[in-house]
Amino acid sequence: MDTSLLLGVAREALMLMVLASLPPIGASLIVGFMMSLLQATTQVQESTLSVVPKLCAAVLSLVIAGPWIGAQLTRFTTQLMLTLPSVAS
């Protein structure tokens, strides 16, 4: 069992996790900042005013980036299944 191969697979899995979660987190961050700026300027402190747009932005970003995320996950899973026999030996 080659430890460099295992470390490479683990590193790529963590990088894929970060890249796959970036679109919804980034969209929520941008919309959350805009909504908090709007709340600060209008002095309206309603909690649902910031949560609902962030949720909608996250879902919309998942709909838009979903095919790319799915392709990346499929690529990684295929690569992992192909390298699995070499890890076991």
DAQUIFEN-V156297 format. One record per helix or strand of 3 or more residues. SS is the DSSP state (2 for helix, 1 for strand). FROM is the first residue (numbers start at 0). TO is the last residue. If there is no record, write none. Layout:
# DAQUIFEN-V156297
ss=(SS	SS)
from=(FROM	FROM)
to=(TO	TO)
This chain:
# DAQUIFEN-V156297
ss=(2	2)
from=(2	47)
to=(41	87)
